[in-house]
Amino acid sequence: MRRTRWIVLGGCFLAYLFDALEIVLLSLTLPVIRQDMGLTVEQGGLLATATLLGIGVSSVLGGYVADNFGRKKALVGSLATFGVFTAALYTVPNFAVFMVLRFLAGIGLGTVWSVVSAYVVETWPPKSRGRAAAFVISAFPAGGILAAVISRMILPDWRLLFLVAGAAVVAPVAIILIWFRESADWEADKAHNTTEAVSVRDVLSGPLRRTTLLGTLMAALVLTGYWGAMTWLPTYLTSERGLPSESMTWFVTVLNVGIFFGYNGFGMLADRIGRRRTIILTLMGAIATLPVYAMTTHDTTLLWLGPLFGAFTAFFAVFGSYLGELFPTRARTTGAGFCFNVGRGVSAFAPFALAGLAGTIGFSGGLMVCAGFFALGAVVALLLPKTGEQTSEDVVQARVATQPAG
């Protein structure tokens, strides 16, 4: 079992690394794509929106496959889906086809998060589940760093860049096919529930409905702020703060280093103080940091505020263990995936909306609005159950259990 845990941890990290790589590449290549294809700022935002809408659809399709046919099949299928449709961008003829391909790739991209989160929750014990899930999700900033490196090597040939990134997905697919076992928890649960298929209806009715709706609302608010800020940060820094475009790869690298350490640091904290408390704490940090970021004009300060703000986006990593723990094994991928990926689907309009706001209040004003969404998300989080946290009753029971008899 211990060996299985580490294989799952490493394999899921690699799978999510490529998931992140595909998502971040679009932000890095948008300036070149817009110039090459003659796109407006709004059209550039729609490309990101199409990706996130596909991710929203994955909350239904990906969860259904994973909960009914197994985690392993769903993970391989999702990787293959976004790999093929990303590589196909090499031959994209126009904006409309680009939108369709990004939407289809998004379906695969969203499913990866749902499945790797379920895999970790079902293979790691509660006492270390927070840090394990956070480590896997910290592949996102690592993928961002990798995206910055290969972008520097291949751009301005963005078509070749997407072809290489899509084809490279063969690596995690091969590892999962060869080394991964199916989740033991899923197999045990499936053996006792062989007749009835799991669907979204199971998490939108009965005792799970309130949790699902609140979890989805929290994710939608928080991820709207997240994607609104992250998609346009490079454009904001070059257009309103005058940073040279050649500094962007360095900025993105430093930002993602901060995110990586923030994810893992707050993941360990989540195992000590609880998942929900950690999510609220990171949101408060983002709320405090983002307005300062938006108002600062000093180049060096901008550079070093990046990793600080990035560290506070660790709520993204803690969601992996928190949302998974809110649902039973039978509907875990469907429930957690619905909350997170419907939230991402709703947030799909954030890049487009922020592009529109930029015309009136500027990108700096748009970043202030994003901080407001973080605040609303923190309020909703207070209404959700606690997980991964010892209560005073738990501590008393543990002490009684360890006392000698008589």
Secondary structure, DSSP 8 states (H G I E B T S, - for coil): -HHHHHHHHHHHHHHHHHHHHHHHHHHHHHHHHHHHHT--HHHHHHHHHHHHHHHHHHHHHHHHHHHHH-HHHHHHHHHHHHHHHHHGGGG--SHHHHHHHHHHHHHHHHHHHHHHHHHHHHHS-HHHHHHHHHHHHTHHHHHHHHHHHHHHHHTT-HHHHHHHHHHTTHHHHHHHHHH----HHHHHHHHH--SS---GGGTSSGGGHHHHHHHHHHHHHHHHHHHHHHHHHHHHHHHTS---GGGHHHHHHHHHHHHHHHHHHHHHHHHHH-HHHHHHHHHHHHHHHHHHHHH---HHHHHHHHHHHHHGGGHHHHHHHHHHHTS-GGGHHHHHHHHHHHHHHHTTHHHHHHHHHHHHHHHHHHHHHHHHHHHHHHHHHTTS---S---HHHHHHHHHHHS---
